[in-house]
């Protein structure tokens, strides 16, 4: 369970004002000291993420955020960081301090604003009323919040360990029940032979495979198919070693064109990144975005976005190879901006096309929220694999 990639874990983020007890709630849920607790306002600055396993919930990432009433210039920067966390959140806990009984709607304008913001991302919200041990009339507070926010509440006391088990059960019941998507289950069946082409170049981590390759291998095995792997220079030898062509060949997108030229006509072809278009994003929208490449011209501006923050190396696919492929196809260099990690812009008005990485290090929620942002602004988006296939005229399943 501890080896589960963060991108495959349920992300639980906690939001609220400073000193509402957010960090204490995280420690109570995790049953360990994950977050620093202090009576001093603003103790939590940047969001704190911790990959843990919670009883009844399983593998998750729990995120402590700065108070959204944080003041000053630094406070505003912290709030912007908190907003970014919402993009990748699967479940949000909106925390209230059980400090007073007579609550008016105006007293909670900030909380209402954040409730609406989280709802825009389609995030299930659980309201948590903390410190009920300090207010014997907490039921009045609970009723007021229910009426104002139209959301059921869980009332707890971290200090007295009251109703923590009910909160955990409520979180569990709000985890999305959508069926887990198989990476390859839609294109293979039991006993099919699947050949993976996996170049181990300068960008491959020493001593291990990159995450999409690992996850794809596991998914092939889960589907009871037979997996064979080779680097591109051994691709033809791998084919010769088989007594029949593989059902499917899955390649690194960087050698898509070369593999297509050498593959048996009986074998279907795809790439890790194309598979992740469906696994992490929206395959149909990405396909439309890839088709838009034909409409680019000298005035077009492109955004190439990575969901992780790896250091670009020589021959980086996003910063070197895709720009060069576009230049070779069109005969001129495009004006391209690059972003990594959480620095994806909210205003996409200056871009004609967004090309996103496969998203292996981001949650599906995170990638889908970026796609929806592009949709709202009528901006085509595709991913690396589909863009490379389009540029090189590669046919894939």
C-alpha positions, 0 to 999 in steps of 0.5 A: 500500500505504501508503494502506491503512486501518489497519482493513484491515491485518493487526495483529501484536502482540508480547507478553512480559516486559520486556527480552525483546527485543520492540522489537528483534524489531519493528525486525528484522521491519520492517527499520527503527527502529520501536520504541525499544530500551534495556536499561532495563526498562520502556522501552516504556510505552503500546503503540506502533503503526506502519503499515508494509509488510513483505516477504512479508506486505504491509500491516500494523500492528505493535504493541509492548507493555509487558512483562507483568511490569511492576511497580507501579501504573503497570505495572498500568495498562500491562498493562491497555493491553496486554490491550486490544491483544489484542482487535484482534490478528490474530497474536501473537508471544509472546517468550522470552529464551533466558537459561537451560536448565533451565526448569520450567513454574512459571517461565513461569506468566505466559507460560502465562496470556497464551497462554491469554488470547490463545487466548480471542480465537482469535488465532494465537500464534507463540512466539519465542525470542530471543537464541540467540546468547547461549546455545549450548544454546538447542535445550534451551530450545526443546524445553522451551518446545515441551513446556510450551506445545505450540506450535512455536517460532521461535528467533532472534537479532536482534543476529546477524540469525539466522532473521529470514527464517524468523520472517517466513515463519512470520508469513505462514503464520499469517495467516488464510486466510479469504476477504475479505468484499466489502461489496456483492458479495452484493447487486449484480452486474456492470453494476448501477447503485448510487446512493449517498446521502452527506450532507456535513454538519458531521461529514464531513471537509473535502475528502474522503469518510468511510472507509465511503463510500470503501471502498464505492465501491471495492468497487462498482467491484471488482464491475464495477458502476456507481456514482453519488453524490449528497447527500440534497438532490440525491437526487431529481435523481439519480434523474431523471437515470437512464433506469431505477431503480438496482438498489440505493440505499445511504444514510447511515443518518441519512437512512434514513427520508427516502430510503425515502419517496422511492426507486423501489419497484424499487430495493433499499435499504440503508445503509453501516452495515448493510453494515458489520454484515456486513463488520465484524461479525455481521449475524445477531447485530446483527439480533437486537439491533436487534429487542430495541429493542422490549423496552426500557422506562423502566428500561433502560440502554443503552451506545452505543460508538464504536470510534474516538475522534473528537471529538463534534460538533453533531448527533453520530449516537451522542450526539445523533441516536440518543438523540433517535430513541429518545426520540421512539419511546418518549416518554422519555429513556433512561439511556445511557452512551457509550464511545470507542476502547478503553474498551469495558467488560469487565463489561456486566452493567448494560446491557440493550442495546449499540449499536455504531458501524459499526466502520469504524476497527476491525479485524474481529477487534476488532469480533467480539471485542466481539460475542463478549463481549456473547454470553458475557454474554447482552447484545444488541448491534446497530449504528447502521444497524440500530438506526436502521432498527428505530427508524424502521421502515425495510425494507432488504435 
